[in-house]
Amino acid sequence: MVSKNYDNDYEKYLFENSFKDSIHGSVLAIISFTLFIFADRFIFMYPVSITNLRIVMVVLFTFYLGLALNRRNIDTRIYKYFYMTAIGTALTFSTFLNLVMYISRPEYTARAVQVSMAVTIGCVLFAGPIRDYINRILVINISAFFTILIIIDSFSSRILFEFYNMILFTIAMIVFNRYYSKSLYQEFVVKRKLENKLSELEEEIEAKEVLEEELTRIAVYDEMTNFYSRSAGLRLFEQTFSNAKLNKMPLSVCFMDLDNLKLINDIFGHPAGDQYIKDFSDMIKLNTRASDLCIRMGGDEFLLVLPHVDQEKTEEIWDFIKDGMEYFNETQKKPYTLSASHGIAEFPIVPFQSTHEMIEFADNLMYDEKIKKKMVL
């Protein structure tokens, strides 16, 4: 599930989703400052310190661009600090240019302000991974600029009127970035909430599917033996019987009833009786095919449905089950003796009209066998 600690995740999200902004900003800075290096020296005749500072910025942004384009498993803080240094240097350049022009070349003050505004726009638009810090950098930069001006020339209304447009523009950029950052954060939170909700819905759907599968399994299969339950098994038997009638294919059933289950429950307890049922069901599993239907009809009653099998083959299968019980009784030290009675019905040797008739026929034969066993005893 997505973490609900949005503040901890937002910084990483901002870095991953705005990393390209820093690359685009670096490319723009390199192109812009490189182009104006020539103009600084040979057209406007700026002091060499302005040119040198442009060269420093070109080097910084070029180094960051190389680092960003060959991004490796480096701590994201390194990228952020390096880009912050480059952005901070660009804003420092704009401050330095304004100061130099105001003091030594006042005729270029307006142009210097324009350059400063252009640099500020670029820094704000391409702040990218350091967007949360750019307002502080702008405030520090403008504060430092006016502090230095006041120290050099003292505070006067002339300073305010000379640079009022730069002041207003910087404030506008700070306000713009504040609301833009807020919108980015709100977008991030909404997206995370949607992801959380989607994750919760997926978990609920998965849990519901698991529950439905379990309920289906319980409805279809007997939990103790893993045979078909009575209702599910009889539905499948109806389909098998219909196919046998339609295709005139043999179909046999073997109705089986455990002997002495009540006595075992009374003497040894119900856990022993449950194990008695499981041991008998294992004998059936060992001697049946995947296509055969093994149905638990009730507590001690079982129905074996054998498609494409005649009565003779069904008797052989029963003999194998009986031999397995005898071997079990000889080799396993259990307090009970496995024993069951059976009855077999075959279609179409007997022209049964329904599955109910087949089951009743086999049930009667099983009951006759059980009576004979009691008479022998």
C-alpha positions as CSV (number, residue, x, y, z in Angstrom):
1,M,0.0,0.0,0.0
2,V,1.2,3.6,-0.7
3,S,2.5,5.4,2.3
4,K,0.2,8.1,3.7
5,N,3.2,10.1,5.0
6,Y,2.9,12.6,2.1
7,D,5.5,15.1,3.3
8,N,8.3,12.4,3.4
9,D,7.5,11.2,-0.1
10,Y,6.9,14.6,-1.7
11,E,10.5,15.7,-1.9
12,K,11.5,12.5,-3.7
13,Y,8.5,12.8,-6.0
14,L,9.4,16.4,-6.8
15,F,12.9,15.5,-7.6
16,E,12.0,12.5,-9.8
17,N,9.3,14.4,-11.7
18,S,11.2,17.7,-12.2
19,F,14.7,16.4,-12.9
20,K,14.4,17.2,-16.6
21,D,13.5,20.8,-15.7
22,S,17.0,21.2,-14.3
23,I,18.5,19.8,-17.5
24,H,16.5,22.1,-19.7
25,G,17.4,25.0,-17.4
26,S,21.1,24.2,-17.5
27,V,21.0,24.0,-21.3
28,L,19.3,27.4,-21.5
29,A,21.7,29.0,-19.0
30,I,24.8,27.7,-20.9
31,I,23.5,29.0,-24.2
32,S,22.5,32.4,-22.8
33,F,25.6,33.1,-20.8
34,T,27.9,31.9,-23.5
35,L,26.3,34.1,-26.1
36,F,26.6,37.2,-23.9
37,I,30.3,36.7,-23.0
38,F,31.3,38.2,-26.4
39,A,28.8,41.1,-26.0
40,D,30.1,41.8,-22.5
41,R,33.7,42.3,-23.7
42,F,33.3,43.8,-27.1
43,I,29.9,45.6,-27.3
44,F,28.9,46.8,-23.9
45,M,32.5,47.0,-22.6
46,Y,31.5,45.5,-19.2
47,P,34.2,45.0,-16.5
48,V,36.1,41.8,-16.9
49,S,34.7,40.6,-13.6
50,I,31.2,40.3,-15.2
51,T,32.7,38.2,-18.0
52,N,34.5,36.0,-15.5
53,L,31.4,35.5,-13.5
54,R,29.5,34.4,-16.7
55,I,32.3,31.9,-17.4
56,V,32.0,30.5,-13.9
57,M,28.3,30.0,-14.4
58,V,28.8,28.3,-17.8
59,V,31.3,26.0,-16.1
60,L,28.9,25.2,-13.2
61,F,25.9,24.5,-15.4
62,T,28.0,22.5,-17.9
63,F,29.3,20.4,-15.0
64,Y,25.8,19.9,-13.6
65,L,24.5,19.0,-17.1
66,G,27.1,16.4,-17.6
67,L,26.4,15.0,-14.1
68,A,22.6,14.9,-14.8
69,L,22.8,13.4,-18.3
70,N,25.0,10.6,-17.0
71,R,22.9,10.1,-13.9
72,R,24.1,7.3,-11.6
73,N,23.2,6.0,-8.2
74,I,24.3,9.2,-6.4
75,D,22.4,10.6,-3.5
76,T,19.8,13.0,-4.8
77,R,20.9,15.6,-2.4
78,I,24.2,16.0,-4.3
79,Y,22.2,16.9,-7.5
80,K,20.0,19.3,-5.5
81,Y,22.9,21.0,-3.8
82,F,24.9,21.3,-7.0
83,Y,22.0,22.7,-8.9
84,M,21.2,25.1,-6.0
85,T,24.7,26.3,-6.2
86,A,24.4,27.0,-9.9
87,I,21.0,28.8,-9.5
88,G,22.3,30.7,-6.6
89,T,25.4,31.8,-8.6
90,A,23.1,32.9,-11.5
91,L,21.1,35.1,-9.1
92,T,24.3,36.4,-7.6
93,F,25.5,37.4,-11.0
94,S,22.3,39.4,-11.6
95,T,22.8,41.2,-8.2
96,F,26.5,41.8,-9.0
97,L,25.6,43.2,-12.5
98,N,23.0,45.6,-11.0
99,L,25.5,46.8,-8.4
100,V,28.3,47.3,-10.9
101,M,26.1,49.1,-13.4
102,Y,24.5,51.3,-10.7
103,I,27.8,52.4,-9.3
104,S,30.1,52.6,-12.4
105,R,27.8,52.6,-15.5
106,P,24.4,54.1,-14.4
107,E,23.4,54.5,-18.0
108,Y,23.1,50.7,-18.2
109,T,21.1,50.3,-14.9
110,A,17.8,49.7,-16.7
111,R,19.4,47.1,-19.0
112,A,21.0,45.4,-16.0
113,V,17.6,45.3,-14.3
114,Q,16.1,43.6,-17.4
115,V,18.9,41.0,-17.3
116,S,18.2,40.5,-13.6
117,M,14.5,40.0,-14.3
118,A,15.3,37.5,-17.2
119,V,17.6,35.5,-14.9
120,T,14.9,35.5,-12.2
121,I,12.3,34.2,-14.6
122,G,14.7,31.4,-15.8
123,C,15.5,30.4,-12.2
124,V,11.9,30.2,-11.2
125,L,10.6,28.5,-14.3
126,F,13.4,25.9,-14.3
127,A,13.8,25.5,-10.5
128,G,12.8,21.9,-10.8
129,P,14.1,19.8,-8.0
130,I,14.9,22.9,-5.8
131,R,11.5,24.5,-6.2
132,D,10.9,24.4,-2.5
133,Y,14.1,26.4,-1.9
134,I,13.9,29.0,-4.7
135,N,11.8,31.5,-2.8
136,R,14.4,31.6,0.0
137,I,17.1,32.1,-2.5
138,L,15.2,35.0,-4.1
139,V,14.6,36.6,-0.7
140,I,18.2,36.3,0.3
141,N,19.4,37.6,-3.1
142,I,17.1,40.7,-3.1
143,S,17.8,41.4,0.6
144,A,21.5,41.2,0.0
145,F,21.3,43.5,-3.0
146,F,19.5,46.3,-1.1
147,T,21.7,45.8,2.0
148,I,24.8,46.3,-0.1
149,L,23.2,49.3,-1.8
150,I,22.3,50.9,1.5
151,I,25.8,50.4,2.8
152,I,27.3,51.9,-0.3
153,D,24.9,54.7,-1.1
154,S,22.7,54.9,2.0
155,F,19.0,54.4,1.8
156,S,17.2,56.9,-0.5
157,S,14.0,57.2,-2.4
158,R,16.2,57.2,-5.6
159,I,17.1,53.5,-4.9
160,L,13.4,52.6,-4.6
161,F,12.4,54.3,-7.8
162,E,15.5,53.0,-9.6
163,F,14.8,49.4,-8.8
164,Y,11.0,49.4,-8.0
165,N,10.3,47.3,-11.1
166,M,12.9,44.7,-10.0
167,I,11.4,44.7,-6.5
168,L,7.8,44.2,-7.7
169,F,8.9,41.6,-10.3
170,T,10.8,39.6,-7.6
171,I,7.8,39.7,-5.3
172,A,5.6,38.6,-8.2
173,M,8.0,35.6,-8.9
174,I,8.0,34.7,-5.2
175,V,4.1,34.7,-5.1
176,F,3.9,32.8,-8.4
177,N,6.3,30.1,-7.1
178,R,4.5,29.9,-3.8
179,Y,1.2,29.1,-5.5
180,Y,2.7,26.9,-8.1
181,S,4.5,24.9,-5.5
182,K,1.3,24.6,-3.5
183,S,-0.5,23.4,-6.6
184,L,2.2,20.8,-7.2
185,Y,1.9,19.6,-3.7
186,Q,-1.9,19.4,-3.9
187,E,-1.6,17.5,-7.1
188,F,0.8,15.1,-5.5
189,V,-1.4,14.5,-2.5
190,V,-4.5,13.9,-4.7
191,K,-2.6,11.4,-6.8
192,R,-1.3,9.6,-3.7
193,K,-4.8,9.6,-2.1
194,L,-6.1,8.1,-5.4
195,E,-3.3,5.5,-5.3
196,N,-4.1,4.6,-1.7
197,K,-7.8,4.3,-2.5
198,L,-7.1,2.2,-5.6
199,S,-4.8,0.0,-3.5
200,E,-7.4,-0.4,-0.9
201,L,-10.0,-1.3,-3.5
202,E,-7.7,-3.8,-5.1
203,E,-7.1,-5.4,-1.6
204,E,-10.9,-5.5,-1.0
205,I,-11.5,-7.0,-4.4
206,E,-8.8,-9.6,-3.8
207,A,-10.1,-10.4,-0.4
208,K,-13.6,-10.7,-1.8
209,E,-12.4,-13.0,-4.6
210,V,-10.6,-15.2,-2.1
211,L,-13.7,-15.3,0.1
212,E,-15.9,-16.2,-3.0
213,E,-13.5,-18.9,-4.0
214,E,-13.5,-20.3,-0.4
215,L,-17.3,-20.2,-0.3
216,T,-17.5,-21.9,-3.7
217,R,-15.0,-24.5,-2.6
218,I,-17.1,-25.2,0.6
219,A,-20.3,-25.3,-1.5
220,V,-18.8,-27.7,-4.1
221,Y,-16.5,-29.9,-2.0
222,D,-16.8,-31.8,1.3
223,E,-14.2,-30.3,3.7
224,M,-13.3,-33.6,5.4
225,T,-12.8,-35.8,2.3
226,N,-12.4,-33.2,-0.5
227,F,-15.0,-35.2,-2.4
228,Y,-17.9,-33.4,-4.1
229,S,-20.6,-32.3,-1.7
230,R,-24.0,-33.9,-2.0
231,S,-25.7,-31.0,-3.9
232,A,-22.7,-30.3,-6.2
233,G,-22.0,-33.9,-6.9
234,L,-25.7,-34.7,-7.7
235,R,-25.7,-31.8,-10.2
236,L,-22.7,-33.2,-12.0
237,F,-24.2,-36.7,-11.8
238,E,-27.3,-35.4,-13.6
239,Q,-25.1,-34.0,-16.4
240,T,-23.2,-37.3,-16.7
241,F,-26.4,-39.3,-16.7
242,S,-27.8,-37.1,-19.5
243,N,-24.7,-37.6,-21.6
244,A,-24.8,-41.3,-21.1
245,K,-28.5,-41.5,-22.2
246,L,-27.8,-39.2,-25.2
247,N,-24.7,-41.2,-26.4
248,K,-26.0,-44.6,-25.2
249,M,-22.8,-45.1,-23.2
250,P,-22.5,-47.3,-20.1
251,L,-22.6,-45.6,-16.7
252,S,-22.2,-47.2,-13.4
253,V,-22.6,-46.1,-9.8
254,C,-21.4,-47.7,-6.6
255,F,-23.2,-46.7,-3.5
256,M,-21.1,-47.3,-0.4
257,D,-21.9,-47.1,3.3
258,L,-19.4,-47.4,6.1
259,D,-20.0,-50.1,8.6
260,N,-20.1,-49.4,12.4
261,L,-19.4,-45.6,12.2
262,K,-21.8,-44.9,15.0
263,L,-20.2,-47.6,17.2
264,I,-16.7,-46.1,16.6
265,N,-17.9,-42.6,17.5
266,D,-19.5,-43.9,20.7
267,I,-16.5,-46.0,21.8
268,F,-13.5,-44.1,20.5
269,G,-15.0,-40.6,20.1
270,H,-15.8,-38.4,17.0
271,P,-12.1,-37.6,16.1
272,A,-11.6,-41.4,15.6
273,G,-14.8,-41.5,13.6
274,D,-13.6,-38.6,11.4
275,Q,-10.3,-40.4,10.8
276,Y,-12.3,-43.5,9.9
277,I,-14.1,-41.6,7.2
278,K,-10.8,-40.0,5.9
279,D,-9.1,-43.4,5.7
280,F,-12.0,-44.9,3.7
281,S,-12.1,-41.9,1.3
282,D,-8.3,-42.4,0.7
283,M,-9.0,-45.9,-0.4
284,I,-11.5,-44.6,-2.9
285,K,-9.1,-42.0,-4.2
286,L,-6.4,-44.6,-4.8
287,N,-8.7,-46.7,-7.0
288,T,-10.5,-44.1,-9.1
289,R,-9.8,-42.0,-12.1
290,A,-9.8,-38.2,-12.4
291,S,-13.0,-38.4,-14.6
292,D,-14.9,-40.4,-11.9
293,L,-17.2,-38.5,-9.5
294,C,-16.6,-39.2,-5.8
295,I,-19.5,-37.8,-3.8
296,R,-20.0,-37.8,-0.1
297,M,-23.8,-38.2,0.2
298,G,-24.0,-38.0,4.0
299,G,-22.1,-38.8,7.2
300,D,-21.1,-42.4,6.3
301,E,-22.5,-42.6,2.7
302,F,-20.6,-42.3,-0.5
303,L,-21.5,-42.4,-4.2
304,L,-19.0,-43.3,-6.8
305,V,-20.1,-42.4,-10.4
306,L,-18.1,-44.1,-13.1
307,P,-18.7,-42.9,-16.7
308,H,-18.1,-45.4,-19.5
309,V,-17.7,-48.2,-17.0
310,D,-19.9,-51.4,-16.9
311,Q,-21.0,-53.3,-13.8
312,E,-18.2,-55.9,-14.1
313,K,-15.5,-53.3,-14.1
314,T,-17.2,-51.5,-11.3
315,E,-17.1,-54.7,-9.2
316,E,-13.4,-54.9,-9.9
317,I,-12.9,-51.4,-8.7
318,W,-14.9,-52.3,-5.5
319,D,-12.7,-55.3,-5.0
320,F,-9.6,-53.1,-5.2
321,I,-11.1,-50.8,-2.6
322,K,-12.0,-53.8,-0.4
323,D,-8.5,-55.2,-0.8
324,G,-7.1,-51.9,0.2
325,M,-9.2,-51.8,3.4
326,E,-8.0,-55.3,4.3
327,Y,-4.4,-54.4,3.8
328,F,-5.0,-51.2,5.8
329,N,-6.4,-53.3,8.7
330,E,-3.5,-55.7,8.7
331,T,-0.7,-53.0,8.6
332,Q,-2.2,-50.0,10.4
333,K,-2.5,-50.0,14.2
334,K,-5.9,-48.3,14.5
335,P,-8.5,-48.9,17.1
336,Y,-11.1,-49.6,14.4
337,T,-11.4,-51.9,11.4
338,L,-12.2,-50.4,8.0
339,S,-15.3,-51.9,6.6
340,A,-18.1,-50.8,4.2
341,S,-21.0,-52.2,2.3
342,H,-21.8,-51.5,-1.3
343,G,-24.4,-51.7,-4.1
344,I,-23.8,-51.2,-7.8
345,A,-26.2,-50.0,-10.6
346,E,-25.5,-49.9,-14.3
347,F,-27.1,-47.9,-17.1
348,P,-28.4,-48.9,-19.7
349,I,-28.4,-52.5,-18.7
350,V,-31.2,-51.4,-16.3
351,P,-33.1,-48.6,-18.2
352,F,-33.2,-46.1,-15.4
353,Q,-35.1,-42.9,-16.1
354,S,-33.3,-40.7,-13.6
355,T,-30.3,-40.5,-11.3
356,H,-32.7,-40.9,-8.4
357,E,-33.7,-44.4,-9.6
358,M,-30.0,-45.4,-10.1
359,I,-29.1,-44.2,-6.6
360,E,-32.1,-45.9,-5.0
361,F,-31.4,-49.2,-6.8
362,A,-27.7,-49.2,-5.7
363,D,-28.8,-48.1,-2.2
364,N,-31.1,-51.1,-1.8
365,L,-28.4,-53.5,-2.9
366,M,-26.0,-51.9,-0.4
367,Y,-28.6,-52.2,2.3
368,D,-29.1,-55.9,1.4
369,E,-25.4,-56.5,1.8
370,K,-25.3,-54.7,5.2
371,I,-28.2,-56.9,6.4
372,K,-26.4,-60.1,5.3
373,K,-23.2,-59.0,7.2
374,K,-25.3,-58.5,10.4
375,M,-26.9,-61.9,9.9
376,V,-23.5,-63.6,9.6
377,L,-22.5,-61.9,12.8
